[in-house]
Amino acid sequence: MEDLHPRRLPHPVPSIEKEFGRPVTEWKDLIRSSPLTEHMEMVCWLKSEHGLGHGHARTFVAHTLKEGAGPV
């Protein structure tokens, strides 16, 4: 399983925690609990509902789904 510790994630993921005030684990849990199933649906949801930029949202969704605990 991939290590998703904030300091080991590629840029821009570690800055999410600092910019948006939620720890990495909370963002992953939020993505996993979403009823959405498509990558881009989740990206658009994070952008519109949580104010993430496209790059942040896309990268974070990809890493969370790659971990294998979310929708594919």
Backbone as JSON, one array per atom type, in Angstrom:
{
  "sequence": "MEDLHPRRLPHPVPSIEKEFGRPVTEWKDLIRSSPLTEHMEMVCWLKSEHGLGHGHARTFVAHTLKEGAGPV",
  "N": [[0.85, -1.18, 0.0], [0.48, 2.23, -0.75], [2.3, 4.84, 0.84], [0.74, 7.44, 2.36], [1.49, 9.66, 3.84], [1.57, 13.11, 4.66], [4.08, 14.44, 4.13], [5.22, 12.82, 2.26], [3.78, 12.85, -0.01], [3.31, 13.91, -3.39], [3.82, 17.29, -4.54], [0.87, 19.09, -5.3], [-0.29, 18.19, -2.92], [0.53, 18.13, -0.07], [0.2, 20.8, 0.67], [-2.51, 21.2, 0.91], [-3.45, 20.64, 3.48], [-2.37, 22.77, 4.98], [-3.39, 25.05, 3.62], [-6.2, 24.69, 3.65], [-6.94, 23.85, 6.15], [-7.58, 21.27, 7.09], [-6.67, 18.03, 8.18], [-4.75, 15.57, 6.34], [-5.81, 12.97, 6.59], [-8.48, 13.5, 7.14], [-9.37, 14.65, 4.73], [-9.08, 12.44, 3.04], [-10.93, 10.66, 4.21], [-13.27, 12.12, 3.79], [-13.44, 12.09, 0.98], [-13.67, 9.33, 0.54], [-16.13, 8.86, 1.78], [-17.93, 10.05, 0.15], [-20.8, 9.89, -1.96], [-20.33, 9.85, -4.61], [-18.98, 8.35, -7.6], [-17.29, 8.58, -9.78], [-14.09, 9.72, -10.85], [-13.75, 12.42, -11.87], [-16.18, 13.54, -11.08], [-15.88, 13.59, -8.32], [-13.72, 15.34, -8.16], [-14.85, 17.74, -9.16], [-16.8, 18.1, -7.19], [-15.22, 18.48, -4.85], [-14.05, 20.88, -5.58], [-16.28, 22.64, -5.92], [-17.8, 22.39, -3.54], [-15.97, 22.47, -1.44], [-14.0, 24.26, -1.99], [-11.49, 23.68, -3.1], [-8.73, 23.97, -5.38], [-8.42, 23.03, -8.87], [-6.1, 21.45, -9.39], [-5.29, 20.63, -6.79], [-7.6, 19.19, -5.98], [-7.82, 17.18, -7.99], [-5.38, 15.77, -7.77], [-5.51, 14.91, -5.11], [-7.84, 13.29, -5.05], [-7.03, 11.3, -6.85], [-4.85, 10.11, -5.46], [-6.16, 9.17, -3.17], [-8.02, 7.35, -4.23], [-6.25, 5.6, -5.44], [-5.17, 4.39, -3.28], [-6.97, 2.46, -2.75], [-9.23, 2.26, -1.11], [-11.46, 3.61, -1.78], [-14.14, 4.5, -4.1], [-13.9, 3.14, -7.42]],
  "CA": [[0.0, 0.0, 0.0], [1.24, 3.46, -0.85], [2.37, 5.65, 2.04], [0.13, 8.73, 2.07], [1.86, 10.66, 4.83], [1.65, 14.4, 3.95], [5.41, 14.81, 3.67], [5.66, 11.92, 1.2], [2.91, 13.03, -1.16], [3.85, 14.91, -4.32], [3.22, 18.61, -4.57], [0.51, 20.05, -4.27], [-1.11, 17.6, -1.86], [0.82, 18.55, 1.31], [-0.26, 22.17, 0.96], [-3.94, 21.19, 1.19], [-3.62, 20.72, 4.94], [-2.04, 24.13, 5.42], [-4.27, 26.04, 3.0], [-7.62, 24.48, 3.89], [-7.17, 23.61, 7.56], [-8.02, 19.91, 7.42], [-5.58, 17.07, 8.03], [-4.82, 14.67, 5.18], [-6.72, 11.85, 6.86], [-9.86, 13.99, 7.04], [-9.69, 14.78, 3.3], [-9.25, 11.08, 2.5], [-12.2, 10.15, 4.72], [-14.31, 12.86, 3.1], [-13.52, 11.56, -0.38], [-14.19, 7.96, 0.63], [-17.53, 8.85, 2.2], [-18.75, 10.66, -0.89], [-21.6, 8.95, -2.74], [-19.9, 9.93, -6.01], [-18.18, 7.19, -7.99], [-16.35, 8.91, -10.85], [-12.97, 10.59, -10.47], [-14.0, 13.84, -12.14], [-17.3, 13.97, -10.24], [-15.31, 13.92, -7.01], [-12.9, 16.54, -8.33], [-15.78, 18.88, -9.26], [-17.42, 18.24, -5.87], [-14.25, 19.11, -3.95], [-13.88, 22.26, -6.03], [-17.46, 23.46, -5.7], [-18.29, 22.34, -2.16], [-14.93, 22.64, -0.43], [-13.11, 25.34, -2.39], [-10.18, 23.27, -3.57], [-8.41, 24.24, -6.77], [-8.48, 21.84, -9.71], [-4.91, 20.61, -9.18], [-5.39, 20.01, -5.47], [-8.69, 18.21, -5.98], [-7.48, 16.07, -8.89], [-4.28, 14.99, -7.19], [-5.94, 14.28, -3.87], [-8.75, 12.2, -5.4], [-6.23, 10.22, -7.45], [-4.1, 9.41, -4.41], [-7.09, 8.47, -2.29], [-8.55, 6.19, -4.95], [-5.14, 4.67, -5.66], [-4.99, 3.67, -2.03], [-7.82, 1.28, -2.85], [-10.33, 2.21, -0.16], [-12.56, 4.43, -2.27], [-14.74, 4.01, -5.34], [-12.97, 3.05, -8.55]],
  "C": [[0.89, 1.24, 0.0], [1.18, 4.25, 0.46], [1.83, 7.04, 1.72], [0.37, 9.76, 3.17], [2.04, 11.99, 4.09], [3.02, 14.77, 3.42], [5.9, 13.92, 2.54], [4.79, 12.01, -0.05], [3.53, 14.06, -2.09], [3.15, 16.24, -4.18], [2.03, 18.53, -5.52], [-0.23, 19.49, -3.07], [-0.74, 18.07, -0.46], [0.32, 19.94, 1.65], [-1.75, 22.24, 1.24], [-4.19, 21.39, 2.68], [-3.4, 22.14, 5.44], [-3.06, 25.14, 4.89], [-5.73, 25.92, 3.43], [-7.95, 24.02, 5.3], [-7.7, 22.25, 7.96], [-6.83, 18.97, 7.26], [-5.82, 16.14, 6.84], [-5.81, 13.55, 5.41], [-8.18, 12.29, 6.75], [-10.28, 14.16, 5.58], [-9.92, 13.41, 2.68], [-10.58, 10.49, 2.94], [-13.38, 10.83, 4.02], [-14.52, 12.33, 1.68], [-14.13, 10.17, -0.37], [-15.67, 7.92, 0.99], [-18.47, 9.46, 1.17], [-19.56, 9.59, -1.63], [-21.2, 8.94, -4.22], [-18.97, 8.77, -6.34], [-17.14, 7.49, -9.06], [-15.31, 9.92, -10.37], [-13.31, 12.07, -10.66], [-15.22, 14.38, -11.39], [-16.78, 14.4, -8.87], [-14.47, 15.18, -7.08], [-13.8, 17.78, -8.35], [-16.46, 19.15, -7.92], [-16.47, 18.91, -4.89], [-14.04, 20.58, -4.3], [-15.08, 23.12, -5.63], [-17.9, 23.51, -4.23], [-17.24, 22.66, -1.1], [-13.85, 23.65, -0.82], [-11.72, 24.95, -2.83], [-9.98, 23.71, -5.02], [-8.41, 22.93, -7.56], [-7.3, 20.9, -9.46], [-4.93, 19.9, -7.84], [-6.42, 18.89, -5.48], [-8.33, 16.98, -6.8], [-6.42, 15.17, -8.28], [-4.74, 14.25, -5.95], [-6.9, 13.13, -4.12], [-7.97, 11.03, -5.96], [-5.48, 9.43, -6.4], [-5.01, 8.63, -3.48], [-7.64, 7.23, -2.97], [-7.47, 5.15, -5.2], [-4.87, 3.83, -4.42], [-5.9, 2.44, -1.97], [-9.0, 1.23, -1.92], [-11.53, 3.03, -0.61], [-13.16, 3.83, -3.52], [-13.71, 4.0, -6.46], [-13.69, 3.41, -9.81]]
}
